Amino acid sequence: MDTFTFVRCPVSRLISAYLYCRNRGTPAVPQSIFTRPPSSSLRNFEVFCRDWLFSQEYGNIDFVLKPQSAWILDYNNSLIVDTIIDISHADSFLAKFMVLRQITRRSSAQFLCRNSVGNALRQQIMSKLPRSLIDDIKTYYDIDYKVLSGLFLETC
């Protein structure tokens, strides 16, 4: 295996991206003022999706909101990575990868800790989503569901 990437359920990923936007990024990766959604659209997740995001073209939005497939497909829609891994498999994959590449446990643990920030809030938002909004998110990120179908372990 030469290259790999982690992917997530688009609904869960979008909730994380919303939280990123609401916080104006992170200390390590601040959000650009040029692609930041308007503050009025960040009142709650449903307003963010229905009143702002779904009316945006992919080229006009922050990188965290773009479909995951934008990062793993070339201009001919061919995969540019060898292996795609559901993020929920990160622990086992990184454990194997550390053995193969002799990466320290610390760097793997730092990755997993950063990746788990906001899980409780994300789950809280996810549990309250109306089915119609989930369907609209699936429509907006249709390309991800086509390219990455069958990869997600969490309910999408």
N, C-alpha and C positions, 0 to 999 in steps of 0.2 A: 504494500500500500504506500503510495507516494503522497497523496493529499487527502485531507478529510475535512469535513465541516459538521457542526452540530446544527440541528434545526429543531423548531418547536411547533406545537400546535398553533396555527395562526391566531386563534382567539386569545389564548393565553399570552402569546407574544404581543398582541396588540394592547392588551391590558397593561403589560409591562411598559410598552412604548408610551402609552397614555400617562402612566405615572412618571416616566422620564420627562415627558413634555411638561407635565404639571409642576415638576420640581426644577424646570429649566435646565435639565441635564443632571450631571453628577460632577463632583469636584474634578474628577479625572477627565471627563468628557462633557464640557458645558455645551448646551444647545446653541446653535447659531441663531442670532436674532433675525436672520433673513428667512429661515425656514420654520421658525417657531409658530405654532398655531396661536391665534388671538386669544387673549386671556378669557374673553367671554365664552369661548368654546370649551374651556377646561373646567367648567363648573361641576360636571359629572360625566361619567363615561358615555352615557347614551347621547347626551347633547354633543359631546366631542365627535362621536361617530356620525350621527344623523345630520347635525347642523353644519359640520365643517368637513370632516375627513372624506365622506362619501362623495362630496362635490369636487374634490381635488384630483388633479392629474398626478400620476406617480412622479413625474419630473419636477413638480413644484413642492414636494413635501420633504421633510427631514428624512435623513437616511434610515432612522430607526423605524419609520413607518412604511418604507418601501417593502414590496413583497420579498420574501426570502429568496425566491427564485432569481431575483435580479442580481444576487451575489454569486449564484452558482451556475448560471447559464450564460453562454456567450451570445453573440448577435444572431447566431443560427439556431438558438435554443438547444444547443448541445451542452451537456454537463461539462464543467471545467474542473470538477473534483472527482477523485476516484471512489470515495466512500462518503455516504451521508448517514449520520447517526442521530437518532432521536436524543434530545438533551437528557431525557430520563435515563439513558444508558451511559451518561458521562462518567459516573464512578467506575463502572467495570471497564469501559474503554480506556480511560486514563490510567487505570491500574495496569492493564496490559501494555499500554503505550509506554508507561514509565519503565517497565522492565525492559522493553525493547530498546528504548532510547536513553535509558539510565537518567531519567529526569528525577529530580528530588521530590519526595513526598510533599515538601513544603510548597513548591510551585503549583502542584496539583491541588492541594488544599486551598490555596489562595484563590485559584480559579473557581472552585466549587463554592466557596464562601461568597465571593462577589456575585455568583450566579444565583444564589438563593435569597438575596436581599429582596424584600418586598413580597415574599411568598404568601404570607398571611393576608395582606391587603389584596393581593391579586386573587386569592381564593375567595375572599369575601365578595369582591366585585363579580367574579365569575358565577358564584352561587345565586346571585340576584338578577342575572341577565335574562330578559325576556327571550323566548325562542325566536321571535321575529327578528330581534337584533342579531342573534347568532347567525341566523340565515342570511341577513344582510352583510355581515362580516365575511361569511363564506363566499358570497357573490363578489364582494369587493376584492377579495384575495383568491379569486377563482384559479388563477395561474398556479398558486402554491398548492392548492388541493389537487390540481391535475398532475403537476410535476412530482410532488412529494407524497402522493396518495399511498396509503398503507404503511407509512413510516411512523406515524404518531401513536404513542402509547396512551397518552392522556386523551380523555374524551374531547373531541373537537366538534 
